[in-house]
Amino acid sequence: MITPAVLISASGTMILSTSTRLGRVVDRVRSLSDRFQQLADSGSTAEFFEEQRAMLYDQLDKLTSRSRLLQRALTTFYLAVGVFVATSVAIGVVAFSGARGAWIPVATGLIGACFLFYGSMLLVFEARLALSTTHAEMDFIWRTTKRFARRNWPSNTRRITCTLGRKVMIDGLARSEPSYLRLLQAGELRRRVEALEALLERCTVCPRDCLNNRLNDEIAACYSGRLPIVSSYTPHFGEEPPLTGTRGAGNIFFGNCNLRCVYCQNYQISQTHKEQIRNEVTHERLAEMMLELQARGCHNINFVSPTHFAPQMTRAILIAAERGLRLPIVLQHQRVRFSRSTKVPRGHRRCLLA
């Protein structure tokens, strides 16, 4: 009974992953369809009109093929779940009735494994098609960049060369001044910090609106109180190439979370609040972490899952800026986390990964 249960769990994971990928493909198709319609309605005679239209048509064609592969894979995984459930039932029936028909659960188990293997192969083909789609779009962007952007490339930007199938030139903003420094000089940053901290008294930092007093360390959905919880901080090279550059992004991983995502890749730090309480730090210590990452040469400060600690994070940015922090700030969190807390400190965000 254990093996079918494990395979059912594996099939369920594949169903969840495939559904997510299919949803992204559908969103991408709708976005490209809108762009294609706008291009057709504009009647533009620009130099790259035909080339852009051909690129969009090719993208839509490949996305259609990807969606068909994903739909077929999703159906296959559902069939695998059904067969594995039948295998579990067959095992129980055979155990109850004796040795007669012992081959039935073996046969159904093999059939289910074949379905699981076939669905996995479909995802492999879909992944290869997705990569070719990305390469085609990057090639178009690269050609456009060479023809236009290089003529008047800003002298105060640093070009970062990254490799993802092809070499692409990406604007770096390493030499520009982060907005939070201007807010600091104008006194606006401190006012925004105080406005954010006021949300903690009856917590409305995230859309859950728990209304607990976190200033008194009352916990609710995110299991977090007055002080921030930092699981780890380090120069990180696993982010997007424009962020990691050559010396890494200065990642700061917050503990706990206001969500309960079953597919969370950071489950060990986001859903284990009893262990994470040991990683609670002061605002001053969080500011020191940012300055340490800056001293180690990181290109930016990259906060991971910061929504439930937005006021504490902003307070630490204020302290660090007063002590010499000059790096851009990056926030990484899902779109469903957008709340009033992400709107207040808008001036000191350099980049937002949703």
Secondary structure, 3 states (H helix, E strand, C coil): CHHHHHHHHHHHHHHHHHHHHHHHHHHHHHHHHHHHHHHHHHCCCCCCHHHHHHHHHHHHHHHHHHHHHHHHHHHHHHHHHHHHHHHHHHHHHHHHHCCCCCHHHHHHHHHHHHHHHHHHHHHHHHHHHHHHHHHHHHHHHHHHHHHCHHHHCCCCCEEEEEECCCEEEEEECCCCCCHHHHHHHHCHHHHHHHHHHHCCCCCCCCCCCCCCCHHHCCCCCCCCCCCCEEEEEEEECCCCHHHHCCCCEEEEEECCCCCCCCCCCCHHHHCCHHHHHHHECCHHHHHHHHHHHHHCCCCCEEEECCHHHHHHHHHHHHHHHHCCCCCCEEEECCHHHCCHHHHCCHHHCCEEEC
